[in-house]
C-alpha cells in the first residue's frame, strides 16, 4: 500500500519501513513513500499521469581506438497512448565528451539535427511544437556541463521513434596502466547552497535501479596501437572475443545491465606509455573545422634520472563531510588522510579542512609547520572525522583558502576530495581559475555519479589533475598519486617547436600549452591547413622545451602526415579538439559569440548551443499533448517537494512526518535496516555496498546531528590485517621513523630481543624503522603504491643515521617478520 504525505498515518508506521522507502507519485499527485520491501513488485516507473514511460531500450555501441572512444547511442521511444506525447529524458555524460550527432528515424524518414545557438534552437523547437510538427531538442543543462536533456515532442499516438546520439571522449589512463572507458548512468541531484538542500536537475525524474523500465544493450570494439593484453569490467561480467592477433577485441555484456552503477570497461595494452600521434584527415565536403586535418598527440614526459629538489610547499587537504559521504566513503577518506599526513615531506606547511553546509579548519589561522605537535593534532581530527556536516557547499571553503596570505617559497597545493554535485559549478571553477597562478587544485571524485563537471573542471581550472574512484576501487593509491604530482618541480618556460612541410600551417587547440606533469599522459590537438599535395613521407617533428627548477629539458617526437585513422563521418578527433577549445574558452569567460562560432563550426554542443531537428514532412499532430518524463537512475538520492514552507527535517530519528511536510532527502551511504528495535546497521563488504535505504536531510537547523549515534558498525572479518597496517602507519613520526615500543612490537607480532639480535644497533628507532619497512614489503606489497611515499621518507631518515657502515637495504634484507 502507498502512503500519501497528505495522509501519512495510514500505513508504514514502523521505523524500519520509514527508513526503507523510495519516493514515487500516487494518482492523487502527492509525493509518496513506498517501502523497499515492496519494490520488487514494481513492473516499471509510472509517469505523473499514470502512464507507462515511452523509452523502451538504449542501444550503445562503442569503438575504442587507442585513447579515444567514439560512442553511438540509440534510444527507442514508443508512444502507446491515445494522445501525442512529449518525452523528456535527462541523463549524465562525462564533462569531456564532445557530442557531435543527434539524428532520428520516424516512420521511414531520417532526420538530422543542426547545431544552433541555444535560444534559437529552443525557439525552433517551440514553434514546431505549436504547429504540430514532431521535433527533437538536445541541450546541455544550465547548471553543469555533464548533464544533458533530450526532448522528443509531438510523437504521434502509436508511433515510434529512434533517436541516435554520437559523442567522442578522451579516455583516462589509470595508475596501473589500464585505459578506462566509462559510460555514466547515475545522475544524482545537485546540492544548491541557495536553497540549503538538494535541488533536482530541471525535468529530471530520479529512480532506483529496480524501478528503471527500459533496457540497455552494449557492444564494444577495441582496436589498439599495440596488442590488447586484456579487457575487463570492474562491476560487469563481459564476453570478450579477440582477433587479428589480439589487436582487436569485441566485447558484450554477459548479463543484463542493472542500472545501479556507471558502466565501465578497462582495457590493457601491451605498452600504454608509447607516444601515439594520430592524424585525422578532414572532410573536403564539410565546412569549418571539419574540413581541415587535425593532429592528436599523446605523449609522456618521463622524469629525468635526477629531479632537482624543490621547496616542498603548502598542502591543504579539503574533505567533503556532507551526509552523502557517510559509511564506507568517509572511512576510506579517513584512511586516505592518514596516508597523506604521513607521506608529507618534513619541511612543509599543511592544513586540513572539512566542509558540508559549513566548513571547519584544523588550524584556524592558516597552514602551520609540519612537525610532531601539529601532526598529532591532525591525527586526532582524523580519528574523530565523520560525515556530519550537512550539505555540499564547496565554494565557501575555497574562498576562505584563497583569501589567506601565501607562504613565501612554499607553493600552495589544494586536494579536494568529494562525492558531491553542486549547482554553482561555474562559480566554483571561475574562482579556481582566477587563483591558478599561485595555487594548484587537485581533485578526487568519489563514487558512482560523481560530477565530472565539478571534479574535472576544478582540476583543469586550477592547473592540477583529477582522478575518479568508484565504489569498487581503493581511494588511497589514487590520492597518493596526486600528491606525487603535486610534489613535482614546476616546468617553466615551455615552448613547442614544430617542423612541418613549408605549405602546412598549424593552429593549436586550445592555443595555450596545458600544464605538464612528469610521467602523466599529455594530449595536444593541432589543426593543420595546406596539407594537400605535400610529401606524406616528410619526417615532421614536435619538440617540447622547458625548464625544471632552472635545469633545461627537451622532449621530441617525429611523425609523418599519413592519416592513420578511419575518419568516417564522426571524425572523433576533430570533435575532441573542438571540445578542448570550447572548454578553454568557457573557463576564460570568452564572449558567447566566440564559443558559439567554434561550437557550430565543429558541430559540437557547448553551454551556449543545442541540437534541434523538425519533422516537416510528417503528418501534423493534433490533440492534447501529454508530457512524460523518462526516469534516470540515481544512487538512492531523491527529492520531495510540496507546497509547504522550505523547512528541512531529518528522518534519522524515524519520527512520523506531519501532513504536507517538505522533505529533501540527502541519501548517502548504503546500509540495510534490520528488524531489531535498536536499528542496528550492518556494513556490507560486497561491491554493492553504497546503496542507502535511510533518509537524511541537509537542513541548516539540524546540520550537527548525525545518524552515527543510531548506528552500530560491524567490521568484516577480512579487514583486520588491513587495519593493522593503518595502525602501524599511524605510529610513524613526522620525520619518518618509528619507536621500538610495546605497541609496535605487538602489531608486528615480534619482540625487541629478536629484532636487536638480527640488527645489532644501539639506536632503537633505527631498528624499529627497518622492521616496519621489512614488514610492509612482505605483507602489503600489493598496496605499495599507498605507502611508498612514507617509506621513502623513512628511508631518507635512515640514511641520515649511524648504521655502522651497513646499507639500509642490507639491514632490511636481514629481517623476516
Secondary structure, DSSP 8 states (H G I E B T S, - for coil): --EEGGGTTSS--SHHHHHSEEEEE-TTS-EEEEEGGGGGG--S-B-TTS-B-SEEEEEEEEEEETTEEEEEEEEEEE--SSS-EEEEEEEE--TT-EEEEEEEEETTEEEE-EEEEHHHHHHHHHHHHHHT-EEEEEEE-SS-TTEEEEEEEEE-TT-EEEEEEEEEEE-EE-TTS-EEEEE------EEETTTTEEE--TT-EEE-GGG--SEEEEEEEEE-SS-EEEEE-SSS-EEEEEETTTTEEEEEESS---SSS-EEEEEEES-TTS-EEEEE---TTS-GGGGSEEEEEEEE----SS-------EEEEEEE-SGGGTTHHHHHHHHHHHHHHHHS-SS-EEEEEEESSSEEESSTTS-EE-SHHHHHHHHHHHHH--S-S-S--HHHHHHHHHHS---TT--EEEEEEE---BS-HHHHHHHHHHTTTTEEEEEEEESTT--HHHHHHHHHHTT--EEEE-TTS-SHHHHHHHHHHHTS--EEEEEEEEE--TT-EEEESSSS-----TTSEEEEEEEEE--TTS-TT--EEEEEEEEETTEEEEEEEEE-S---S--TTT-HHHHHHHHHHHHHHHHTT--HHHHHHHHHHHT---TTEEEEEEESSS----S--EEEEEEEE-SS------SS-S-----TT-----TT--------S--EE-SSTT--EE---SS------S-----GGGTT--GGGG------GGGHHHHHHHHHHHT--TTS-----HHHHHHHT--HHHHHHHS--S-HHHHHHHHHHHHHHHH-GGGHHHHHHHHHHHHHHHHTS--TT--HHHHHHH---
